[in-house]
Amino acid sequence: MNTRRESEPTPTKNRTTVERKSERELAVMRTINGPARIVFEAFTKPELFKRWWVPKSCGLSLLSCAPDVRVGGKYRLLFSHSGSEPIAFFGRYIEVTPHSPLVWTNDKGDDSEAVTTATFEEQAGKTLLVLHDLYPSKEALDAAIASGSTGGMSETLDQLDELVVTQGASLGRS
């Protein structure tokens, strides 16, 4: 089993850990500085999701975000990269339970559908977020890693952490 840290811990930041669990499974773990309720909302409310999902350093823009967050509901994300043709990502929600878990597919229009499970475990006002991806084959996971699609997770989750702290403060969280 290989464990790779995308960023080393600093006194003010939580560490994002990316771990290949098996030939087909990848887990990303991060403690977020806020309650599970707000972290869950950041995944399910488009106005919040748009503010953290795309790593700022990658040059992508999230043009649209249309989730129907319910069992059987679908989502569609439309991205643009420096004037290129927009790229769509889409899927459907398999399980939606407030605060934990949230399960969705990542469809590509072929047989390489991966399934992501997000869990939100609150402890002392912080949330252990685990994103568990199950790919249809070893080759599909290898291709995702080779394409760099997991490379921005640390920055993305830094942005989520900042959003959750800001949202908590604006709600008068104690």
ROMARVO-947970 format. One record per atom (N, C-alpha, C): residue number from 1; residue in one letter; atom name; x negated, y, z negated. Coordinates in Angstrom, 3 decimals, always signed. Atoms other than C-alpha are relative to their C-alpha. Layout:
! residues N
{node NUM,"A","CA",{X,Y,Z}} ...
! end
This chain:
! residues 174
{node 1,"M","N",{-0.853,-1.170,+0.000}} {node 1,"M","CA",{+0.000,+0.000,+0.000}} {node 1,"M","C",{-0.899,+1.234,+0.000}} {node 2,"N","N",{+0.788,-1.221,-0.080}} {node 2,"N","CA",{-1.429,+3.369,+0.999}} {node 2,"N","C",{+0.768,+1.158,-0.603}} {node 3,"T","N",{-0.597,-1.205,+0.557}} {node 3,"T","CA",{-0.740,+6.487,-1.002}} {node 3,"T","C",{-0.810,+1.167,+0.517}} {node 4,"R","N",{+0.687,-1.171,-0.513}} {node 4,"R","CA",{-1.548,+9.823,+0.572}} {node 4,"R","C",{+0.682,+1.218,-0.548}} {node 5,"R","N",{-0.544,-1.256,+0.491}} {node 5,"R","CA",{-1.078,+13.186,-1.068}} {node 5,"R","C",{-0.161,+1.032,+1.087}} {node 6,"E","N",{+0.083,-1.046,-1.006}} {node 6,"E","CA",{-0.237,+15.960,+1.330}} {node 6,"E","C",{-0.634,+1.253,-0.557}} {node 7,"S","N",{+0.640,-1.156,+0.605}} {node 7,"S","CA",{-1.385,+18.596,-1.115}} {node 7,"S","C",{-0.425,-0.373,-1.409}} {node 8,"E","N",{+0.457,+0.236,+1.360}} {node 8,"E","CA",{-3.350,+18.539,-4.310}} {node 8,"E","C",{+0.802,+0.887,-0.947}} {node 9,"P","N",{-0.775,-0.806,+0.935}} {node 9,"P","CA",{-1.520,+19.787,-7.409}} {node 9,"P","C",{-0.766,+1.262,-0.408}} {node 10,"T","N",{+0.561,-1.228,+0.540}} {node 10,"T","CA",{-2.098,+23.328,-8.559}} {node 10,"T","C",{+0.783,+0.314,-1.254}} {node 11,"P","N",{-0.700,-0.280,+1.252}} {node 11,"P","CA",{-1.095,+24.807,-11.903}} {node 11,"P","C",{+1.434,+0.497,+0.208}} {node 12,"T","N",{-1.333,-0.561,-0.193}} {node 12,"T","CA",{+1.967,+26.505,-10.368}} {node 12,"T","C",{+0.867,-0.807,+0.956}} {node 13,"K","N",{-0.765,+0.752,-0.991}} {node 13,"K","CA",{+3.039,+23.984,-7.725}} {node 13,"K","C",{+0.113,-1.466,-0.408}} {node 14,"N","N",{-0.145,+1.429,+0.191}} {node 14,"N","CA",{+4.409,+20.492,-7.964}} {node 14,"N","C",{-0.586,-0.714,+1.205}} {node 15,"R","N",{+0.626,+0.785,-1.048}} {node 15,"R","CA",{+2.766,+17.800,-5.908}} {node 15,"R","C",{+1.058,-0.744,+0.809}} {node 16,"T","N",{-0.802,+0.816,-0.898}} {node 16,"T","CA",{+4.425,+16.237,-2.892}} {node 16,"T","C",{-0.806,-1.255,+0.285}} {node 17,"T","N",{+0.670,+1.270,-0.242}} {node 17,"T","CA",{+3.563,+12.565,-2.556}} {node 17,"T","C",{+0.711,-0.710,+1.139}} {node 18,"V","N",{-0.532,+0.779,-1.110}} {node 18,"V","CA",{+4.028,+10.617,+0.668}} {node 18,"V","C",{-0.616,-1.383,-0.101}} {node 19,"E","N",{+0.490,+1.363,+0.184}} {node 19,"E","CA",{+3.786,+6.860,+0.352}} {node 19,"E","C",{+0.685,-0.948,+0.970}} {node 20,"R","N",{-0.548,+1.051,-0.860}} {node 20,"R","CA",{+4.219,+4.095,+2.889}} {node 20,"R","C",{+0.299,-1.186,-0.905}} {node 21,"K","N",{-0.429,+1.057,+0.918}} {node 21,"K","CA",{+6.231,+1.506,+0.953}} {node 21,"K","C",{-0.076,-1.385,+0.632}} {node 22,"S","N",{+0.063,+1.266,-0.724}} {node 22,"S","CA",{+6.261,-1.215,+3.632}} {node 22,"S","C",{-0.237,+0.332,+1.467}} {node 23,"E","N",{+0.194,-0.237,-1.436}} {node 23,"E","CA",{+5.881,-1.641,+7.380}} {node 23,"E","C",{+1.031,+0.966,+0.579}} {node 24,"R","N",{-1.099,-0.800,-0.553}} {node 24,"R","CA",{+9.206,+0.166,+7.912}} {node 24,"R","C",{+0.451,+1.132,-0.908}} {node 25,"E","N",{-0.511,-0.955,+0.982}} {node 25,"E","CA",{+9.568,+2.402,+4.827}} {node 25,"E","C",{-1.029,+1.047,-0.391}} {node 26,"L","N",{+0.817,-1.115,+0.440}} {node 26,"L","CA",{+8.207,+5.789,+3.894}} {node 26,"L","C",{+0.775,+0.739,-1.082}} {node 27,"A","N",{-0.649,-0.750,+1.080}} {node 27,"A","CA",{+8.952,+7.645,+0.646}} {node 27,"A","C",{-0.767,+1.292,-0.236}} {node 28,"V","N",{+0.550,-1.308,+0.334}} {node 28,"V","CA",{+8.394,+11.327,-0.067}} {node 28,"V","C",{+0.589,+0.376,-1.349}} {node 29,"M","N",{-0.458,-0.316,+1.353}} {node 29,"M","CA",{+8.574,+12.361,-3.734}} {node 29,"M","C",{-0.504,+1.378,-0.409}} {node 30,"R","N",{+0.373,-1.349,+0.452}} {node 30,"R","CA",{+8.565,+15.809,-5.289}} {node 30,"R","C",{+0.922,+0.395,-1.148}} {node 31,"T","N",{-0.817,-0.574,+1.058}} {node 31,"T","CA",{+9.750,+17.374,-8.537}} {node 31,"T","C",{+0.296,+1.439,+0.384}} {node 32,"I","N",{-0.466,-1.335,-0.365}} {node 32,"I","CA",{+11.793,+20.486,-7.768}} {node 32,"I","C",{+0.396,+0.720,-1.289}} {node 33,"N","N",{-0.234,-0.794,+1.217}} {node 33,"N","CA",{+12.058,+23.264,-10.370}} {node 33,"N","C",{+1.420,+0.549,-0.057}} {node 34,"G","N",{-1.390,-0.409,+0.135}} {node 34,"G","CA",{+15.811,+23.341,-10.753}} {node 34,"G","C",{+0.901,-1.206,-0.139}} {node 35,"P","N",{-0.943,+1.097,+0.231}} {node 35,"P","CA",{+18.913,+21.290,-11.457}} {node 35,"P","C",{+0.410,-0.718,+1.290}} {node 36,"A","N",{-0.394,+0.846,-1.133}} {node 36,"A","CA",{+20.083,+18.465,-9.198}} {node 36,"A","C",{+1.144,+0.619,+0.795}} {node 37,"R","N",{-1.150,-0.599,-0.680}} {node 37,"R","CA",{+23.295,+20.355,-8.390}} {node 37,"R","C",{-0.456,+0.984,+1.078}} {node 38,"I","N",{+0.467,-1.007,-0.959}} {node 38,"I","CA",{+21.396,+23.180,-6.691}} {node 38,"I","C",{-0.835,-0.653,+1.108}} {node 39,"V","N",{+0.797,+0.700,-1.014}} {node 39,"V","CA",{+18.964,+20.833,-4.920}} {node 39,"V","C",{+0.937,-0.685,+0.992}} {node 40,"F","N",{-0.979,+0.659,-0.866}} {node 40,"F","CA",{+21.913,+18.828,-3.567}} {node 40,"F","C",{+0.669,+1.019,+0.919}} {node 41,"E","N",{-0.630,-1.042,-0.812}} {node 41,"E","CA",{+23.606,+22.041,-2.386}} {node 41,"E","C",{-0.939,+0.502,+1.091}} {node 42,"A","N",{+0.969,-0.448,-1.003}} {node 42,"A","CA",{+20.402,+23.030,-0.559}} {node 42,"A","C",{-0.043,-0.957,+1.194}} {node 43,"F","N",{-0.064,+0.984,-1.075}} {node 43,"F","CA",{+20.791,+19.827,+1.493}} {node 43,"F","C",{+1.343,+0.026,+0.729}} {node 44,"T","N",{-1.351,+0.160,-0.547}} {node 44,"T","CA",{+24.533,+20.179,+2.119}} {node 44,"T","C",{+0.681,+1.290,+0.434}} {node 45,"K","N",{-0.595,-1.278,-0.393}} {node 45,"K","CA",{+25.288,+23.897,+2.560}} {node 45,"K","C",{-0.871,+0.634,+1.086}} {node 46,"P","N",{+0.809,-0.498,-1.123}} {node 46,"P","CA",{+24.171,+25.216,+5.968}} {node 46,"P","C",{-0.738,+1.300,-0.295}} {node 47,"E","N",{+0.643,-1.287,+0.277}} {node 47,"E","CA",{+23.425,+28.722,+4.685}} {node 47,"E","C",{-1.242,-0.159,-0.873}} {node 48,"L","N",{+1.179,+0.279,+0.811}} {node 48,"L","CA",{+20.963,+27.247,+2.170}} {node 48,"L","C",{-1.018,-0.847,+0.782}} {node 49,"F","N",{+0.851,+0.910,-0.762}} {node 49,"F","CA",{+19.583,+24.474,+4.388}} {node 49,"F","C",{-0.880,+0.760,+0.995}} {node 50,"K","N",{+0.730,-0.785,-1.002}} {node 50,"K","CA",{+18.550,+26.989,+7.078}} {node 50,"K","C",{-1.173,+0.751,-0.611}} {node 51,"R","N",{+1.026,-0.823,+0.651}} {node 51,"R","CA",{+16.418,+28.845,+4.535}} {node 51,"R","C",{-1.250,-0.783,-0.400}} {node 52,"W","N",{+1.164,+0.751,+0.473}} {node 52,"W","CA",{+14.046,+25.967,+3.694}} {node 52,"W","C",{-0.448,-1.154,+0.882}} {node 53,"W","N",{+0.287,+1.265,-0.682}} {node 53,"W","CA",{+14.139,+23.044,+6.127}} {node 53,"W","C",{-1.214,+0.042,+0.925}} {node 54,"V","N",{+1.074,-0.061,-0.985}} {node 54,"V","CA",{+11.646,+24.214,+8.782}} {node 54,"V","C",{-1.243,+0.641,-0.617}} {node 55,"P","N",{+1.223,-0.611,+0.525}} {node 55,"P","CA",{+8.036,+24.765,+7.657}} {node 55,"P","C",{-0.322,+1.278,+0.790}} {node 56,"K","N",{+0.247,-1.287,-0.662}} {node 56,"K","CA",{+7.259,+28.419,+8.400}} {node 56,"K","C",{-1.230,-0.033,+0.893}} {node 57,"S","N",{+1.261,+0.005,-0.740}} {node 57,"S","CA",{+3.776,+27.586,+9.687}} {node 57,"S","C",{+0.065,-0.759,+1.329}} {node 58,"C","N",{-0.023,+0.865,-1.184}} {node 58,"C","CA",{+4.930,+25.215,+12.460}} {node 58,"C","C",{+0.470,+0.689,+1.278}} {node 59,"G","N",{-0.424,-0.709,-1.202}} {node 59,"G","CA",{+6.346,+27.816,+14.838}} {node 59,"G","C",{+1.358,-0.405,+0.537}} {node 60,"L","N",{-1.353,+0.397,-0.406}} {node 60,"L","CA",{+9.772,+26.175,+15.069}} {node 60,"L","C",{+1.022,+0.977,-0.554}} {node 61,"S","N",{-1.150,-0.767,+0.494}} {node 61,"S","CA",{+13.042,+28.056,+14.743}} {node 61,"S","C",{+1.196,-0.924,-0.034}} {node 62,"L","N",{-1.250,+0.757,+0.103}} {node 62,"L","CA",{+16.243,+26.435,+13.530}} {node 62,"L","C",{+1.090,+0.896,+0.564}} {node 63,"L","N",{-0.982,-0.826,-0.693}} {node 63,"L","CA",{+18.754,+27.840,+16.012}} {node 63,"L","C",{+1.405,-0.207,-0.543}} {node 64,"S","N",{-1.327,+0.274,+0.559}} {node 64,"S","CA",{+21.811,+26.111,+14.609}} {node 64,"S","C",{-0.053,-1.230,-0.886}} {node 65,"C","N",{-0.093,+1.065,+0.990}} {node 65,"C","CA",{+22.773,+23.821,+11.791}} {node 65,"C","C",{+1.493,-0.224,-0.220}} {node 66,"A","N",{-1.425,+0.264,+0.097}} {node 66,"A","CA",{+26.184,+22.178,+11.891}} {node 66,"A","C",{+0.248,-1.337,-0.694}} {node 67,"P","N",{-0.269,+1.253,+0.705}} {node 67,"P","CA",{+26.708,+19.584,+9.150}} {node 67,"P","C",{+1.477,-0.134,-0.397}} {node 68,"D","N",{-1.316,+0.358,+0.519}} {node 68,"D","CA",{+30.003,+17.894,+8.331}} {node 68,"D","C",{-0.283,-1.030,-1.094}} {node 69,"V","N",{+0.539,+0.842,+1.065}} {node 69,"V","CA",{+28.844,+16.528,+4.983}} {node 69,"V","C",{+1.127,-0.745,-0.710}} {node 70,"R","N",{-0.970,+0.940,+0.569}} {node 70,"R","CA",{+31.242,+13.677,+4.246}} {node 70,"R","C",{-0.302,-1.354,+0.617}} {node 71,"V","N",{+0.241,+1.330,-0.554}} {node 71,"V","CA",{+31.109,+9.934,+4.771}} {node 71,"V","C",{+0.632,-0.062,+1.395}} {node 72,"G","N",{-0.453,+0.057,-1.393}} {node 72,"G","CA",{+31.379,+9.454,+8.535}} {node 72,"G","C",{-0.171,+1.323,+0.739}} {node 73,"G","N",{+0.214,-1.300,-0.633}} {node 73,"G","CA",{+30.730,+13.153,+9.172}} {node 73,"G","C",{-1.322,+0.022,+0.743}} {node 74,"K","N",{+1.209,-0.085,-0.815}} {node 74,"K","CA",{+28.065,+14.198,+11.645}} {node 74,"K","C",{-0.709,+1.320,-0.250}} {node 75,"Y","N",{+0.759,-1.243,+0.037}} {node 75,"Y","CA",{+25.319,+16.788,+11.738}} {node 75,"Y","C",{-0.728,+0.155,+1.322}} {node 76,"R","N",{+0.796,-0.307,-1.196}} {node 76,"R","CA",{+23.445,+18.481,+14.563}} {node 76,"R","C",{-0.865,+1.203,-0.328}} {node 77,"L","N",{+0.966,-1.074,+0.208}} {node 77,"L","CA",{+20.311,+20.594,+14.232}} {node 77,"L","C",{-0.609,+0.323,+1.353}} {node 78,"L","N",{+0.575,-0.423,-1.271}} {node 78,"L","CA",{+19.050,+22.617,+17.186}} {node 78,"L","C",{-1.215,+0.874,-0.293}} {node 79,"F","N",{+1.269,-0.678,+0.237}} {node 79,"F","CA",{+15.395,+23.728,+17.158}} {node 79,"F","C",{-0.551,+0.564,+1.301}} {node 80,"S","N",{+0.723,-0.562,-1.133}} {node 80,"S","CA",{+13.308,+25.897,+19.448}} {node 80,"S","C",{-1.448,+0.190,-0.421}} {node 81,"H","N",{+1.428,-0.212,+0.264}} {node 81,"H","CA",{+9.532,+26.085,+19.708}} {node 81,"H","C",{-0.569,+0.912,+1.073}} {node 82,"S","N",{+0.599,-1.028,-0.862}} {node 82,"S","CA",{+8.023,+29.245,+21.268}} {node 82,"S","C",{+0.482,-0.041,+1.451}} {node 83,"G","N",{-0.567,-0.146,-1.325}} {node 83,"G","CA",{+10.351,+29.579,+24.231}} {node 83,"G","C",{+0.273,-1.289,+0.751}} {node 84,"S","N",{-0.268,+1.265,-0.692}} {node 84,"S","CA",{+10.585,+25.877,+25.091}} {node 84,"S","C",{+1.498,-0.310,-0.058}} {node 85,"E","N",{-1.398,+0.439,+0.027}} {node 85,"E","CA",{+13.864,+24.123,+25.740}} {node 85,"E","C",{+0.364,-0.435,-1.421}} {node 86,"P","N",{-0.419,+0.429,+1.347}} {node 86,"P","CA",{+15.839,+23.617,+22.520}} {node 86,"P","C",{+0.019,-1.525,-0.126}} {node 87,"I","N",{+0.018,+1.425,+0.318}} {node 87,"I","CA",{+15.538,+20.208,+20.876}} {node 87,"I","C",{+1.081,-0.248,-1.042}} {node 88,"A","N",{-1.078,+0.324,+0.933}} {node 88,"A","CA",{+18.534,+18.634,+19.139}} {node 88,"A","C",{-0.356,-1.247,-0.813}} {node 89,"F","N",{+0.074,+1.155,+0.881}} {node 89,"F","CA",{+18.412,+16.286,+16.171}} {node 89,"F","C",{+1.406,-0.180,-0.555}} {node 90,"F","N",{-1.371,+0.233,+0.444}} {node 90,"F","CA",{+21.615,+14.637,+15.071}} {node 90,"F","C",{+0.099,-1.342,-0.706}} {node 91,"G","N",{-0.249,+1.251,+0.690}} {node 91,"G","CA",{+23.087,+11.854,+13.034}} {node 91,"G","C",{+1.337,+0.063,-0.707}} {node 92,"R","N",{-1.268,+0.066,+0.740}} {node 92,"R","CA",{+25.895,+10.901,+10.706}} {node 92,"R","C",{-0.292,-0.315,-1.455}} {node 93,"Y","N",{+0.133,+0.249,+1.435}} {node 93,"Y","CA",{+26.387,+10.741,+6.961}} {node 93,"Y","C",{+0.621,-1.357,-0.325}} {node 94,"I","N",{-0.444,+1.335,+0.384}} {node 94,"I","CA",{+26.696,+7.236,+5.554}} {node 94,"I","C",{+0.535,+0.006,-1.428}} {node 95,"E","N",{-0.407,-0.079,+1.407}} {node 95,"E","CA",{+26.967,+8.073,+1.848}} {node 95,"E","C",{-0.187,+1.434,-0.481}} {node 96,"V","N",{+0.054,-1.354,+0.545}} {node 96,"V","CA",{+27.752,+11.379,+0.165}} {node 96,"V","C",{+0.576,-0.056,-1.403}} {node 97,"T","N",{-0.400,-0.018,+1.402}} {node 97,"T","CA",{+27.846,+11.454,-3.628}} {node 97,"T","C",{-0.624,+1.242,-0.606}} {node 98,"P","N",{+0.577,-1.223,+0.550}} {node 98,"P","CA",{+27.458,+14.865,-5.267}} {node 98,"P","C",{-1.149,-0.286,-0.966}} {node 99,"H","N",{+1.240,+0.047,+0.776}} {node 99,"H","CA",{+23.979,+15.201,-6.739}} {node 99,"H","C",{-0.828,-1.256,+0.215}} {node 100,"S","N",{+0.803,+1.179,-0.296}} {node 100,"S","CA",{+22.906,+11.679,-5.668}} {node 100,"S","C",{+0.906,-1.166,+0.333}} {node 101,"P","N",{+0.941,-0.187,-1.095}} {node 101,"P","CA",{+22.563,+9.880,-3.306}} {node 101,"P","C",{+0.686,+0.621,+1.213}} {node 102,"L","N",{-0.463,-0.524,-1.279}} {node 102,"L","CA",{+22.892,+11.431,+0.120}} {node 102,"L","C",{-0.728,-0.825,+1.050}} {node 103,"V","N",{+0.594,+0.908,-0.987}} {node 103,"V","CA",{+22.328,+9.027,+3.027}} {node 103,"V","C",{+0.475,+0.411,+1.381}} {node 104,"W","N",{-0.352,-0.376,-1.369}} {node 104,"W","CA",{+22.184,+9.950,+6.703}} {node 104,"W","C",{-0.891,-0.724,+1.010}} {node 105,"T","N",{+0.788,+0.582,-1.082}} {node 105,"T","CA",{+20.992,+8.584,+10.027}} {node 105,"T","C",{-0.727,+1.113,+0.739}} {node 106,"N","N",{+0.768,-0.907,-0.842}} {node 106,"N","CA",{+18.426,+10.216,+12.260}} {node 106,"N","C",{+0.019,-0.602,+1.402}} {node 107,"D","N",{-0.208,+0.595,-1.319}} {node 107,"D","CA",{+19.661,+9.381,+15.753}} {node 107,"D","C",{-0.856,+0.700,+1.045}} {node 108,"K","N",{+0.763,-0.549,-1.117}} {node 108,"K","CA",{+17.532,+9.839,+18.835}} {node 108,"K","C",{+0.627,-0.383,+1.328}} {node 109,"G","N",{-0.659,+0.399,-1.226}} {node 109,"G","CA",{+19.979,+8.441,+21.349}} {node 109,"G","C",{-0.535,-1.304,+0.563}} {node 110,"D","N",{+0.496,+1.300,-0.431}} {node 110,"D","CA",{+18.116,+5.136,+21.593}} {node 110,"D","C",{+0.122,-0.964,-1.183}} {node 111,"D","N",{-0.102,+0.988,+1.085}} {node 111,"D","CA",{+17.567,+2.133,+19.335}} {node 111,"D","C",{-0.933,+0.292,-1.166}} {node 112,"S","N",{+0.976,-0.289,+1.046}} {node 112,"S","CA",{+15.141,+3.949,+17.035}} {node 112,"S","C",{+0.589,+0.791,-1.168}} {node 113,"E","N",{-0.658,-0.708,+1.098}} {node 113,"E","CA",{+17.636,+5.195,+14.470}} {node 113,"E","C",{-0.632,-0.331,-1.341}} {node 114,"A","N",{+0.511,+0.165,+1.357}} {node 114,"A","CA",{+16.068,+5.733,+11.063}} {node 114,"A","C",{+1.099,+0.447,-0.957}} {node 115,"V","N",{-0.976,-0.377,+1.020}} {node 115,"V","CA",{+18.078,+6.068,+7.864}} {node 115,"V","C",{-0.764,+0.640,-1.154}} {node 116,"T","N",{+0.613,-0.717,+1.120}} {node 116,"T","CA",{+17.165,+8.613,+5.171}} {node 116,"T","C",{+0.946,-0.033,-1.188}} {node 117,"T","N",{-0.739,-0.057,+1.256}} {node 117,"T","CA",{+18.294,+8.310,+1.564}} {node 117,"T","C",{-0.687,+1.025,-0.883}} {node 118,"A","N",{+0.517,-1.004,+0.928}} {node 118,"A","CA",{+17.843,+11.343,-0.670}} {node 118,"A","C",{+0.639,-0.247,-1.357}} {node 119,"T","N",{-0.524,+0.121,+1.358}} {node 119,"T","CA",{+18.165,+10.884,-4.420}} {node 119,"T","C",{-0.484,+1.198,-0.807}} {node 120,"F","N",{+0.216,-1.204,+0.786}} {node 120,"F","CA",{+18.269,+13.673,-6.979}} {node 120,"F","C",{+0.130,-0.362,-1.475}} {node 121,"E","N",{-0.029,+0.421,+1.397}} {node 121,"E","CA",{+17.320,+12.640,-10.519}} {node 121,"E","C",{-0.433,+1.161,-0.889}} {node 122,"E","N",{+0.285,-1.163,+0.842}} {node 122,"E","CA",{+17.567,+15.487,-13.012}} {node 122,"E","C",{-0.560,-0.427,-1.348}} {node 123,"Q","N",{+0.624,+0.225,+1.303}} {node 123,"Q","CA",{+15.307,+15.546,-16.064}} {node 123,"Q","C",{-0.460,+1.344,-0.529}} {node 124,"A","N",{+0.404,-1.243,+0.668}} {node 124,"A","CA",{+14.985,+18.540,-18.391}} {node 124,"A","C",{+0.060,+1.212,+0.924}} {node 125,"G","N",{-0.205,-1.159,-0.856}} {node 125,"G","CA",{+16.327,+21.000,-15.832}} {node 125,"G","C",{-0.759,-0.017,+1.316}} {node 126,"K","N",{+0.714,+0.168,-1.265}} {node 126,"K","CA",{+14.072,+19.761,-13.007}} {node 126,"K","C",{+0.562,-1.225,+0.701}} {node 127,"T","N",{-0.561,+1.101,-0.782}} {node 127,"T","CA",{+14.937,+17.343,-10.225}} {node 127,"T","C",{-1.093,-0.765,+0.716}} {node 128,"L","N",{+0.870,+0.860,-0.783}} {node 128,"L","CA",{+12.903,+14.412,-8.986}} {node 128,"L","C",{+0.753,-0.316,+1.282}} {node 129,"L","N",{-0.575,+0.235,-1.320}} {node 129,"L","CA",{+13.712,+14.386,-5.282}} {node 129,"L","C",{-0.794,-1.110,+0.667}} {node 130,"V","N",{+0.645,+1.071,-0.755}} {node 130,"V","CA",{+12.964,+11.168,-3.407}} {node 130,"V","C",{+0.722,-0.100,+1.334}} {node 131,"L","N",{-0.507,+0.191,-1.357}} {node 131,"L","CA",{+13.420,+11.025,+0.358}} {node 131,"L","C",{-0.582,-1.316,+0.491}} {node 132,"H","N",{+0.425,+1.341,-0.391}} {node 132,"H","CA",{+13.281,+7.409,+1.472}} {node 132,"H","C",{+0.470,-0.229,+1.432}} {node 133,"D","N",{-0.333,+0.251,-1.407}} {node 133,"D","CA",{+13.134,+6.746,+5.228}} {node 133,"D","C",{-0.207,-1.470,+0.310}} {node 134,"L","N",{+0.086,+1.382,-0.464}} {node 134,"L","CA",{+13.853,+3.288,+6.604}} {node 134,"L","C",{+0.087,+0.031,+1.522}} {node 135,"Y","N",{+0.083,-0.001,-1.463}} {node 135,"Y","CA",{+12.783,+2.900,+10.230}} {node 135,"Y","C",{+0.403,-1.367,+0.538}} {node 136,"P","N",{-0.450,+1.281,-0.549}} {node 136,"P","CA",{+14.094,+0.187,+12.567}} {node 136,"P","C",{-1.141,-0.989,+0.257}} {node 137,"S","N",{+1.138,+0.889,-0.250}} {node 137,"S","CA",{+10.574,-1.184,+13.138}} {node 137,"S","C",{-1.277,+0.655,-0.503}} {node 138,"K","N",{+1.320,-0.506,+0.368}} {node 138,"K","CA",{+6.931,-0.834,+12.147}} {node 138,"K","C",{-0.467,+1.013,+1.040}} {node 139,"E","N",{+0.432,-0.874,-1.087}} {node 139,"E","CA",{+6.281,+0.751,+15.535}} {node 139,"E","C",{+0.678,+1.365,-0.065}} {node 140,"A","N",{-0.722,-1.273,+0.112}} {node 140,"A","CA",{+8.948,+3.409,+14.979}} {node 140,"A","C",{-0.587,+0.858,-1.122}} {node 141,"L","N",{+0.625,-0.749,+1.088}} {node 141,"L","CA",{+7.400,+4.405,+11.630}} {node 141,"L","C",{-1.398,+0.453,+0.402}} {node 142,"D","N",{+1.338,-0.380,-0.463}} {node 142,"D","CA",{+3.890,+4.355,+13.126}} {node 142,"D","C",{+0.083,+1.202,+0.942}} {node 143,"A","N",{-0.165,-1.098,-0.961}} {node 143,"A","CA",{+5.120,+6.647,+15.927}} {node 143,"A","C",{+0.373,+1.296,-0.712}} {node 144,"A","N",{-0.390,-1.195,+0.754}} {node 144,"A","CA",{+6.737,+9.058,+13.448}} {node 144,"A","C",{-1.207,+0.598,-0.715}} {node 145,"I","N",{+1.197,-0.473,+0.692}} {node 145,"I","CA",{+3.513,+9.285,+11.453}} {node 145,"I","C",{-0.986,+0.589,+1.004}} {node 146,"A","N",{+0.944,-0.467,-1.019}} {node 146,"A","CA",{+1.384,+9.656,+14.602}} {node 146,"A","C",{+0.430,+1.336,+0.606}} {node 147,"S","N",{-0.500,-1.251,-0.594}} {node 147,"S","CA",{+3.618,+12.472,+15.904}} {node 147,"S","C",{-0.135,+1.183,-0.952}} {node 148,"G","N",{+0.151,-1.066,+0.976}} {node 148,"G","CA",{+2.997,+14.428,+12.719}} {node 148,"G","C",{+1.299,+0.435,-0.637}} {node 149,"S","N",{-1.307,-0.417,+0.524}} {node 149,"S","CA",{+6.676,+14.526,+11.775}} {node 149,"S","C",{+0.053,+0.017,-1.527}} {node 150,"T","N",{+0.033,-0.034,+1.468}} {node 150,"T","CA",{+5.779,+13.894,+8.122}} {node 150,"T","C",{-0.988,+1.042,-0.509}} {node 151,"G","N",{+1.073,-0.905,+0.381}} {node 151,"G","CA",{+2.944,+16.436,+8.115}} {node 151,"G","C",{+0.436,+1.280,-0.682}} {node 152,"G","N",{-0.450,-1.255,+0.581}} {node 152,"G","CA",{+5.014,+19.455,+7.145}} {node 152,"G","C",{+0.824,-0.147,-1.262}} {node 153,"M","N",{-0.881,+0.216,+1.152}} {node 153,"M","CA",{+6.828,+17.870,+4.214}} {node 153,"M","C",{-0.417,+0.791,-1.226}} {node 154,"S","N",{+0.444,-0.731,+1.182}} {node 154,"S","CA",{+4.694,+19.520,+1.571}} {node 154,"S","C",{+0.453,+1.457,+0.076}} {node 155,"E","N",{-0.420,-1.396,-0.172}} {node 155,"E","CA",{+5.352,+22.997,+2.976}} {node 155,"E","C",{+1.518,+0.128,-0.054}} {node 156,"T","N",{-1.464,-0.017,+0.024}} {node 156,"T","CA",{+9.033,+22.222,+3.533}} {node 156,"T","C",{+0.514,-0.073,-1.433}} {node 157,"L","N",{-0.468,+0.155,+1.378}} {node 157,"L","CA",{+9.438,+21.095,-0.069}} {node 157,"L","C",{-0.466,+1.147,-0.886}} {node 158,"D","N",{+0.369,-1.250,+0.685}} {node 158,"D","CA",{+7.498,+24.149,-1.300}} {node 158,"D","C",{+1.113,+1.028,+0.215}} {node 159,"Q","N",{-1.068,-0.952,-0.343}} {node 159,"Q","CA",{+10.144,+26.228,+0.498}} {node 159,"Q","C",{+1.294,-0.353,-0.720}} {node 160,"L","N",{-1.185,+0.436,+0.743}} {node 160,"L","CA",{+12.938,+24.136,-1.057}} {node 160,"L","C",{-0.135,+0.402,-1.465}} {node 161,"D","N",{+0.233,-0.341,+1.405}} {node 161,"D","CA",{+11.409,+24.640,-4.506}} {node 161,"D","C",{+0.226,+1.493,-0.225}} {node 162,"E","N",{-0.181,-1.454,+0.117}} {node 162,"E","CA",{+11.261,+28.426,-3.973}} {node 162,"E","C",{+1.477,+0.380,+0.097}} {node 163,"L","N",{-1.424,-0.290,-0.162}} {node 163,"L","CA",{+14.874,+28.475,-2.775}} {node 163,"L","C",{+0.778,-0.388,-1.251}} {node 164,"V","N",{-0.727,+0.478,+1.172}} {node 164,"V","CA",{+16.115,+26.431,-5.743}} {node 164,"V","C",{-0.257,+0.910,-1.197}} {node 165,"V","N",{+0.323,-0.914,+1.108}} {node 165,"V","CA",{+14.306,+28.681,-8.231}} {node 165,"V","C",{+0.775,+1.313,+0.192}} {node 166,"T","N",{-0.720,-1.244,-0.300}} {node 166,"T","CA",{+15.794,+31.763,-6.505}} {node 166,"T","C",{+1.501,-0.169,-0.214}} {node 167,"Q","N",{-1.431,+0.252,+0.155}} {node 167,"Q","CA",{+19.291,+30.240,-6.381}} {node 167,"Q","C",{+0.363,-0.143,-1.467}} {node 168,"G","N",{-0.257,+0.172,+1.433}} {node 168,"G","CA",{+19.089,+29.200,-10.036}} {node 168,"G","C",{-0.001,+1.325,-0.727}} {node 169,"A","N",{+0.084,-1.318,+0.637}} {node 169,"A","CA",{+18.036,+32.704,-11.058}} {node 169,"A","C",{+1.211,+0.852,+0.363}} {node 170,"S","N",{-1.144,-0.828,-0.421}} {node 170,"S","CA",{+20.821,+34.306,-9.019}} {node 170,"S","C",{+1.313,-0.488,-0.613}} {node 171,"L","N",{-1.198,+0.537,+0.643}} {node 171,"L","CA",{+23.369,+32.026,-10.702}} {node 171,"L","C",{-0.057,+0.155,-1.516}} {node 172,"G","N",{+0.122,-0.190,+1.448}} {node 172,"G","CA",{+22.124,+32.969,-14.162}} {node 172,"G","C",{-0.299,-1.281,-0.732}} {node 173,"R","N",{+0.356,+1.283,+0.613}} {node 173,"R","CA",{+20.736,+29.507,-14.842}} {node 173,"R","C",{-0.860,+0.262,-1.219}} {node 174,"S","N",{+0.816,-0.159,+1.209}} {node 174,"S","CA",{+19.301,+29.166,-18.316}} {node 174,"S","C",{-1.169,-0.931,+0.017}} 
! end
